[in-house]
Amino acid sequence: MTNYVVKVGGHALDTLDAGSPVLAGLAQDVASLIDEDTHVVIVHGGGPQIQALLDAVGIPSVFREGLRVTDAQTMEYVAMALSQVNLHLVAALNAAGLACVGLSGVDHSSVQSSALGDPWGRAGSSPKVDSSLIQLLWQRGLTPVMSPVAVDEFGEMVNCNADSVAGALAGALETTALILLSDVDQLRKDALDESSSLAHVTGSEVRLLIDKGAVKDGMRPKMTAALDALDGGARRVLVANGTRPHALRDVLAGTAKSTEVIQ
């Protein structure tokens, strides 16, 4: 059966109210896919919301090698911010007509990851997925909307990157496609040169770009997630700008700019 993992993040989540045209379009696009006997799971990030909450309580943000340093106190606020994003996102999607359920990787231990420890604290990597809860919700006609908070072997929360969770989930489900929607149109050979945008790329070419340092900042975890998804059994990965209404529909139809990654 056809299924998609859709990760939404960046400025695509700037507006989380029920009147958001972007979220209404996403709900309609997913509902249309379900009508075609296609299953969808949505994974969301929440970097800006985490940053805003930490700023509000006076906790400084520290990053090492692209990962947020997450001590025990910061982990609580990360979980709080992502829970709020999940609630607002699910409410908006339900209001737009999509029957969906919010959850995190903690539920049913669906996403497990070990904390990296010093200097990253509760930040995690290489998440492992148990997709049985996702499958159960699909059987009930519900669309899962997942926060990337994971759990370790001791039952403690772990701060996982949403792209990494989406990639691991796409591999575990051997998904038809992983769609990564953020605020960029395409992968570029040169991050500063729009003319170097790539419409199609192979996993081997992505690895070369990563090794050369051409894949930077927020695009690096997306491409790492793309490789993880393909290695796990996903058929293809699409990277596109999700800040426009009906981005999912247009990407799948091939009418919006995107980068397709295949093995």
C-alpha positions in Angstrom: 0.0 0.0 0.0 1.2 3.5 -0.8 2.3 5.6 2.2 4.1 8.8 2.8 6.0 10.3 5.7 5.7 14.1 5.6 8.0 16.2 7.8 6.9 19.8 8.4 9.3 22.3 9.9 11.0 25.7 9.6 8.8 28.7 8.6 6.1 26.3 7.4 5.1 26.2 11.1 5.3 29.9 11.7 1.5 30.1 12.0 -0.2 27.3 14.0 -3.7 28.7 14.3 -6.7 27.1 12.7 -7.0 29.8 10.1 -3.6 29.2 8.6 -3.9 28.7 4.8 -0.7 26.6 4.8 -2.1 24.1 7.4 -5.6 24.1 5.8 -3.9 23.2 2.5 -1.9 20.5 4.2 -5.0 19.0 5.7 -6.8 19.0 2.4 -3.8 17.5 0.6 -3.5 14.7 3.1 -7.2 14.0 3.1 -7.1 13.7 -0.7 -4.3 11.2 -0.4 -6.3 9.1 2.1 -9.3 9.1 -0.3 -6.9 7.5 -2.8 -6.2 4.7 -0.3 -2.8 6.2 0.7 -1.6 6.4 4.3 0.3 9.5 5.7 2.2 10.2 8.9 3.2 13.8 9.7 6.3 14.5 11.7 6.9 18.1 12.9 9.8 20.1 14.2 9.6 23.2 16.4 13.0 24.9 16.5 11.6 28.5 16.6 9.1 27.6 19.3 11.8 25.9 21.4 14.0 29.0 21.0 11.2 31.4 21.9 10.4 29.4 25.1 14.0 29.1 26.2 14.5 32.9 25.6 11.4 33.6 27.7 12.7 31.6 30.7 16.3 32.9 30.3 18.0 29.7 29.3 20.8 30.2 26.7 20.8 28.1 23.6 24.0 26.4 22.8 24.7 24.3 19.7 27.6 21.9 18.9 28.0 20.4 15.5 24.4 21.4 14.6 22.8 19.8 17.7 21.2 21.7 20.6 23.0 21.0 23.9 20.2 19.7 26.0 20.7 19.4 29.8 18.0 18.0 32.0 16.3 21.4 32.5 16.5 22.3 28.8 15.0 18.9 27.9 11.9 19.7 29.9 11.4 23.0 28.0 12.1 21.3 24.7 9.4 18.7 25.4 7.0 21.5 26.5 7.5 23.5 23.4 7.1 20.5 21.1 4.0 19.4 22.9 2.5 22.9 22.3 3.4 22.7 18.6 1.8 19.3 18.4 -1.4 20.4 20.1 -1.9 23.5 17.9 -0.9 21.6 14.7 -3.4 18.8 15.4 -6.2 21.2 16.4 -5.6 23.2 13.1 -5.6 20.0 11.0 -8.7 18.6 12.6 -10.5 21.9 12.2 -9.6 21.8 8.5 -11.3 18.4 8.2 -8.4 15.9 8.7 -9.0 13.2 11.2 -5.7 13.1 13.0 -4.1 12.2 16.4 -1.2 13.8 18.1 1.6 11.7 19.6 5.3 11.8 20.3 8.1 9.2 20.0 7.5 8.5 23.7 4.1 7.0 23.1 4.4 3.2 22.9 8.1 3.9 22.8 7.6 4.4 19.1 10.9 6.3 18.7 13.9 5.1 20.8 17.3 6.8 21.0 20.2 7.0 23.4 21.2 10.4 24.7 24.7 11.4 23.4 25.9 12.6 26.8 28.7 15.2 27.2 28.7 17.7 25.7 25.3 17.3 24.2 23.4 16.0 27.2 19.9 14.7 26.3 20.3 15.3 22.6 20.0 12.0 20.6 20.8 10.6 17.3 20.3 7.4 15.2 16.7 6.9 16.4 15.1 3.5 16.1 11.4 3.2 15.2 8.6 0.8 16.2 5.9 1.5 13.7 3.1 -0.6 15.2 1.2 2.3 16.8 1.4 4.2 13.4 -0.1 1.1 11.7 -2.8 0.8 14.3 -3.9 4.4 13.8 -3.9 4.0 10.1 -6.2 1.0 10.5 -8.6 3.2 12.4 -8.6 5.8 9.6 -6.5 8.3 11.6 -3.5 10.3 10.5 -0.7 10.3 13.1 1.0 13.7 13.8 4.3 13.0 15.6 6.5 15.2 17.8 10.2 14.1 17.6 10.7 13.7 21.4 12.1 10.1 21.8 12.7 7.9 24.8 15.8 6.0 25.8 16.2 2.5 27.3 15.7 3.9 30.8 12.4 5.7 30.0 14.0 9.1 29.9 13.1 11.7 27.2 15.6 12.4 24.4 15.7 15.4 22.2 15.9 14.1 18.6 16.1 16.1 15.4 12.7 15.9 13.6 14.4 15.3 10.2 16.2 12.3 11.8 13.0 10.9 13.2 11.2 11.3 9.9 14.0 9.6 8.0 14.0 6.7 10.5 10.3 6.4 10.3 10.3 6.5 6.5 12.9 3.6 6.4 11.0 1.5 9.0 7.7 1.9 6.9 9.6 1.3 3.6 7.6 4.4 2.6 6.7 5.3 -1.0 8.3 8.7 -0.4 9.6 10.9 2.5 8.7 14.5 1.9 10.7 17.1 3.8 8.9 20.4 3.8 10.6 23.4 5.3 11.4 26.9 4.0 13.8 26.1 1.1 13.0 25.1 -2.5 15.8 22.8 -3.4 19.2 21.3 -2.5 22.0 23.4 -4.0 25.6 22.4 -5.0 26.5 25.8 -3.6 24.2 27.0 -0.7 24.7 30.7 -1.8 24.1 30.1 -5.5 20.5 29.6 -6.5 21.5 28.6 -10.0 23.2 25.5 -8.6 19.8 24.1 -7.4 19.4 20.4 -8.1 16.1 18.8 -9.2 17.4 15.2 -9.0 20.3 13.7 -7.1 21.4 10.2 -6.0 22.4 9.2 -2.6 26.1 8.8 -3.7 26.0 12.4 -5.0 24.6 13.6 -1.7 27.3 11.9 0.2 29.9 13.6 -2.0 28.3 17.0 -1.3 28.3 16.4 2.4 31.9 15.3 2.4 32.8 18.5 0.4 31.0 20.7 3.0 28.5 21.9 0.4 25.5 20.7 2.4 25.3 23.1 5.4 23.2 24.3 8.3 19.6 23.0 8.2 20.1 21.2 4.9 22.6 18.8 6.4 20.2 17.0 8.8 17.7 16.8 5.9 20.1 15.1 3.6 21.3 12.8 6.4 17.7 11.9 7.0 17.2 11.3 3.3 20.1 8.9 3.2 18.8 7.1 6.3 15.4 6.7 4.8 16.7 5.3 1.5 19.1 2.9 3.3 16.1 1.8 5.4 13.9 1.0 2.4 12.1 4.2 1.4 11.8 4.5 -2.4 12.6 8.2 -2.7 12.9 11.5 -0.9 11.5 14.9 -1.9 12.8 18.2 -0.4 10.6 21.3 -1.0 9.3 24.6 0.3 6.3 24.0 2.6 5.5 27.6 3.3 3.0 27.8 0.4 -0.6 26.4 0.6 -0.9 23.0 -1.0 2.8 22.4 -1.1 2.4 18.7 -0.6 -0.1 18.4 -3.5 2.1 20.4 -5.8 5.3 18.6 -4.9 3.8 15.2 -5.5 2.3 16.4 -8.8 5.7 17.7 -9.9 4.4 21.3 -10.3 6.5 22.8 -7.5 10.3 23.1 -7.3 11.8 20.3 -5.3 14.8 18.0 -5.1 14.3 14.3 -5.6 16.8 12.0 -3.9 17.0 8.4 -4.9 19.5 5.5 -4.3 
